[in-house]
Each structure stands twice: as structure tokens, then as C-alpha cells.
Amino acid sequence: MTLLAAHITATTRRHSFIATGLLGLALLTPMIANNAEARELSVSTVLSDAFPWGQAAEKWAELVKERSGGELTLRVYPNAQLVAGDQTKEFSAMRQGLIDLAVGSTINWSPQVPELNLFSLPFLMPDHAAIDALTQGESGKQIFAAIESKGIVPLAWGENGFREVSNSSRAIKTPKDLQGLKIRVVGSPLFQDTFTALGANPTQMSWADAKPALTTGAVDGQENPLSVFDVARIDQVGQTNLTLWHYMADPLIFAANQRVWKSLDEDERTLLTETAKEAGVWETAMSRAGNAQRLADIEARGVKVITLEEDAMQAFRDATQSVYATWTPKIGEQLVETARAEVEASR
């Protein structure tokens, strides 16, 4: 090869290398741009993925990542990490923009949204059909509107389940059996009024403090869904009597901070809404389907389970009518009336 030919060959190879490099850079540029635009949103939840509640948040994150191709991701913070373990502050923190998204409890958010106390009215909803009638009916629409008026955008419903009562002293079959028992309750005045009406001594504390208090005997009992009783092994802290009374239910709500919501484009909003609804339906079905096995496991560990007959249930309803008198005006008389009609129609 002559010097001229060698020079031409080298120059050609160099130009080819540069062209290939430019082509590669051109192909890579959209990927770089997309990665730069990828967005991560925080999701707060009170329980970890050992519980259906935490699994709801994880399912939402999984669906969003899958459908967005990783361009939008949700980072789940369980155990109320973003509010230092105080679940009652979650709603306020989301309003302030400290939390982007949440899968929250109607109980925990009720101090800021009075209408959410509807689900805590004692013995309002006898079964799952009644819960669905409220969340999927006119009552649910009114409650979503109330949440949105507070600066939070509600997207979908999930479910923490019916709350049952347990204690370390005796079987609870009548209101008289609750007399004098110290029962741990969540931070809602309605819960205190309900257990006071039943003759118990309600003691408000966070879930983080509840199990130690049960261990030491500082409180005699607690109330929670079967999933919490089972996974948290509450039977190990002396809770040997469990009464299935379905006295109230705790729907979950998938929601977004309003400012974050407005910063999203239409496709992202649609994605978050559709995946929240899908995760909510999935979690609700999974939670309900697991109750029979949870109950069997609880009984197998030596817990005495009491199921109340209709006459016994009526005695509890009669004993808590004062709660309705106090709380119906706070919740909204029209909303309570609508809910009662929807429950009746679901039977």
C-alpha cells in the first residue's frame, strides 16, 4: 500500500468511526432525555407489605412502573415513616406537600375530613355488600368531594377490613362484658365515644405503642382487622379472646397531593388513577379472600373466637345510639341518611 493509499484508508476509517459514534449518540440522546425526565413520587402507608394495606401500596407502585416503562415510579414508605410513625399526621403532611401520594385510612384522615367518620359509626355496615354500597355509591362520591375540598385528590378505594375486638380478660358477648376494660383505640374521638358508651375505658395511642402496652398489661384489649391480629401475632401478647362483631370498617383511599397532581400531564394522571383503581380492586379481593384462613390460623393458636348472634348484635347497636346522636351532625345528616339508605338497599 502506498503512503497516499494508507492516508486515504486511515482517513476513511476515522470518518467512519466518527459517523458511527455520532449515530450512537443520536440513538442514545432520547434515552438520556427520557431518563432525565423520569420522576419518582413518594407514597405513604401505615403498614408494611406484610399486611394487605402495605401490599396495596406496593401493587400500585408495581403497576405504575410497569405501565410507564419506568418513566414514572412510586417509592413506598411504609410504617408511617414520613410522619415519624404518627399516622394521624399523614393527611396534614400530604396537604403540606411533604408526601406526594398515600394509601391512607379513613380513620386516620377523619380528624381533618369529618365526613370520613361515616365509616366509624358503630354497626352501620353489617357486611361487605354494605361497604361496597357506600364506597361505590352516592356516599362515596360525597366523601371524595369532601376530601378534594381539603386539597387532596382521591383516586380509588381499598380496604383494611372490619375491625374486631380482643382482650386478655374474658369473652365479650354482651355490652356488659366490656365494662371497665381498658381498650386501646386509634386517635379518633368517635372511637372513644363508642367504647365509653359500651362501658369500657378507651385509651388512645398509636399502633407503635399499642403492642408494648398490651404486653405490659397497660391496656386489656384492642380492636383491629383480622389481618392485623394475625400478622402482628397479637395473640402472643395475651389477647386470647376475640369477638367478631364487625362493628365498623376501615376503607382505604388512594390519593394525591393536589399540587403534585396539577404538575402531572394528562397521561400521567390517567395512569395513576387507573392503576390505583386496579390496585384497590386487587387488594380488596385479596384481603377478603384471606379472612377465612386468617381466622383458622388464629383459632389454631389457641385464641377463643366468639361470633355474635343477631340478638347480641342488637344489644350492642342499642348501647351505641348515643354515638349517632353526637356524631351525625358532625358528619352531615344528609350523608348519614344517604348511607343508611344505601346499606338498606344492599341487603
Rosetta blueprint (number, residue, H / E / L):
1 M L
2 T L
3 L H
4 L H
5 A H
6 A H
7 H H
8 I H
9 T H
10 A H
11 T H
12 T H
13 R H
14 R H
15 H H
16 S H
17 F H
18 I H
19 A H
20 T H
21 G H
22 L H
23 L H
24 G H
25 L H
26 A H
27 L H
28 L H
29 T H
30 P H
31 M H
32 I H
33 A H
34 N H
35 N H
36 A H
37 E H
38 A L
39 R E
40 E E
41 L E
42 S E
43 V E
44 S E
45 T L
46 V L
47 L L
48 S L
49 D L
50 A L
51 F L
52 P H
53 W H
54 G H
55 Q H
56 A H
57 A H
58 E H
59 K H
60 W H
61 A H
62 E H
63 L H
64 V H
65 K H
66 E H
67 R H
68 S H
69 G L
70 G L
71 E L
72 L E
73 T E
74 L E
75 R E
76 V E
77 Y E
78 P L
79 N L
80 A L
81 Q H
82 L H
83 V H
84 A L
85 G L
86 D L
87 Q H
88 T H
89 K H
90 E H
91 F H
92 S H
93 A H
94 M H
95 R H
96 Q L
97 G L
98 L L
99 I L
100 D L
101 L E
102 A E
103 V E
104 G E
105 S E
106 T H
107 I H
108 N H
109 W H
110 S L
111 P L
112 Q L
113 V L
114 P H
115 E H
116 L H
117 N H
118 L H
119 F H
120 S H
121 L L
122 P L
123 F L
124 L L
125 M L
126 P L
127 D L
128 H H
129 A H
130 A H
131 I H
132 D H
133 A H
134 L H
135 T H
136 Q L
137 G L
138 E H
139 S H
140 G H
141 K H
142 Q H
143 I H
144 F H
145 A H
146 A H
147 I H
148 E H
149 S L
150 K L
151 G L
152 I E
153 V E
154 P E
155 L E
156 A E
157 W E
158 G E
159 E E
160 N E
161 G E
162 F E
163 R E
164 E E
165 V E
166 S E
167 N E
168 S L
169 S L
170 R L
171 A L
172 I L
173 K L
174 T L
175 P H
176 K H
177 D H
178 L H
179 Q L
180 G L
181 L L
182 K E
183 I E
184 R E
185 V E
186 V L
187 G L
188 S L
189 P H
190 L H
191 F H
192 Q H
193 D H
194 T H
195 F H
196 T H
197 A H
198 L L
199 G L
200 A L
201 N E
202 P E
203 T E
204 Q E
205 M L
206 S L
207 W H
208 A H
209 D H
210 A H
211 K H
212 P H
213 A H
214 L H
215 T H
216 T H
217 G L
218 A L
219 V L
220 D L
221 G E
222 Q E
223 E E
224 N E
225 P L
226 L H
227 S H
228 V H
229 F H
230 D H
231 V H
232 A L
233 R L
234 I H
235 D H
236 Q H
237 V H
238 G L
239 Q L
240 T L
241 N E
242 L E
243 T E
244 L E
245 W E
246 H E
247 Y E
248 M E
249 A E
250 D E
251 P E
252 L E
253 I E
254 F E
255 A E
256 A E
257 N E
258 Q H
259 R H
260 V H
261 W H
262 K H
263 S H
264 L L
265 D L
266 E H
267 D H
268 E H
269 R H
270 T H
271 L H
272 L H
273 T H
274 E H
275 T H
276 A H
277 K H
278 E H
279 A H
280 G H
281 V H
282 W H
283 E H
284 T H
285 A H
286 M H
287 S H
288 R H
289 A H
290 G L
291 N H
292 A H
293 Q H
294 R H
295 L H
296 A H
297 D H
298 I H
299 E H
300 A H
301 R L
302 G L
303 V L
304 K E
305 V E
306 I E
307 T E
308 L L
309 E L
310 E H
311 D H
312 A H
313 M H
314 Q H
315 A H
316 F H
317 R H
318 D H
319 A H
320 T L
321 Q H
322 S H
323 V H
324 Y H
325 A H
326 T H
327 W H
328 T H
329 P H
330 K H
331 I H
332 G L
333 E H
334 Q H
335 L H
336 V H
337 E H
338 T H
339 A H
340 R H
341 A H
342 E H
343 V H
344 E H
345 A H
346 S L
347 R L
